[in-house]
């Protein structure tokens, strides 16, 4: 008896066959499907070790939003001569699975061609009890009492 494997390319921006599935792996990194201002599906890197939740300039373009440069773009130079530029966007809501957090100011990292539209960090996750079901690839949020 022979077994066959079928590969099917999926568009992560479209709703999945299982509407509860909101986690996926891309190039070895874990992503969650998130909404921006209650619209669409956007791939956000899930990083529970990162304090800030942020967007990328690629994500800003895909969501058709503009950053506010009231604080002017900033440049930070780090280890190994790495350089990061960021701006800010005001009054934006990031949502996952029916729950959302409204940010007064959200960092926007300047990127040329990032896959991810943002990063979900602890500044988002701390508002909820978080459960991950890797067998079904589902991230569940519950209200934090």
HELIX and SHEET records of a PDB file:
HELIX    1   1 UNK A   57  UNK A   62  1                                   6    
HELIX    2   2 UNK A   79  UNK A   81  5                                   3    
HELIX    3   3 UNK A  122  UNK A  125  1                                   4    
SHEET    1   A 8 UNK A  23  UNK A  26  0                                        
SHEET    2   A 8 UNK A  29  UNK A  36 -1                                        
SHEET    3   A 8 UNK A  39  UNK A  46 -1                                        
SHEET    4   A 8 UNK A 118  UNK A 120  1                                        
SHEET    5   A 8 UNK A  54  UNK A  56 -1                                        
SHEET    6   A 8 UNK A  99  UNK A 109  1                                        
SHEET    7   A 8 UNK A  83  UNK A  96 -1                                        
SHEET    8   A 8 UNK A  74  UNK A  77 -1                                        
SHEET    1   B 2 UNK A 128  UNK A 133  0                                        
SHEET    2   B 2 UNK A 138  UNK A 143 -1                                        
END                                                                             
